[in-house]
Amino acid sequence: MPGLQHLDGVRVVGIAASSRESAERAAAQSGVEAYDDYRRLLDRPDVQLVTVSAPAPLHHEMTLAALERGKHVICEKPFATTLEQAEDMLRRAQAAGVVHAIDFEFRYIGVRQQMKALLDEGYVGEPRLFAALATGPLRHPKNEVRPWSLTREGMGGPLGAIGVHLMDAACWLLGDVASVSPRLDTYFAQRKVTGGGVMQATCEDSASITLRFRRDAVATIQAAYVTAVPIQRVELHGDAGSLLAPDSNTLLGAQEGDPLAPLAVESRCLPAGGWSPQGHPLLAPFAELAGRVVARIRGEQSGEFPSFEDGVRSVRLVEAVYRSADSRRVVELP
């Protein structure tokens, strides 16, 4: 809500949640109306744009309900739980003629925008290797987690939580994937869940994925949310240079054998016009994405943003990862 409320001319009118109490708690902080039935919120004629931020198993039904009412939609990731659902959401959005986006807001972190700009300018030459590492305690066994987050169907493992972001980053930089080869590991078969009790986990605790691209490049992605220290590291290496973002605020680069040195992030690459809110570091990147969606709705120059087509691609990759892991074979993509 703070990201949306930052946008000029945008008024947030309501929030729907799974219970009246949680909706009212969130609404009280922002001065909007609370609903315990999302359909009632969608029925409001003054609602033009909806963000679907519920768990992945609910995305399909909620997005379709919004599209049936002619609303523009920003859907959270993971986009859907099956490729059939994802393709249905894209098809319905196209038929409705609305603006649609998936919330891959990590694209708009300033250092990643600068990395993309330098890639396009030829800084690394022909890219050969993308490498990403994401770790943290989000699913650490000492923490209680929501039941849906322990299931493969709920996309609750690191593949759904952060792996889809990293695969999107690789595709955003390198293009179409030719094949997928992963390793998925579950270290803790039983986990404590909110509300008490223990539940059997069916999703992974760690994901290591190799993507081969049609442009003769490779991406290696490692994600684990059962570690103690949070790390988000992204690298891009080519035949003329290298770029490395060891965190969300630092960019290092080198060309033709020079040592890595800090690179400045240009103002044009800063999200939301350089907005630096207190609190969550992804507020400004989300505001950048949402601002582009709003501009497109208004018929203004918007710049690119990830659409439901990117959402379908992300689900296709997730299904390929699981298919490859289950069969222990490389999966080729059409």
Secondary structure by P-SEA (a helix, b strand, c coil): cccccccccccccccccccaaaaaaaaaacbbbbbccaaaaaaccccccccccccccaaaaaaaaaaaabbbbbccccccccaaaaaaaaaaaaaabbbbbccccccccaaaaaaaaaaaacccccccbbbbbbbcccccccccccccccccccccccccccaaaaaaaaaacccccccccbbbbbcccccccccbbbbbbccccbbbbbbbccccbbbbbbbbccccbbbbbbbbbcccbbbbcccccccccccccccbbbbbbccccccccccccccccaaaaaaaaaaaaaaaaacccccccccaaaaaaaaaaaaaaaaaaaacbbbbcc
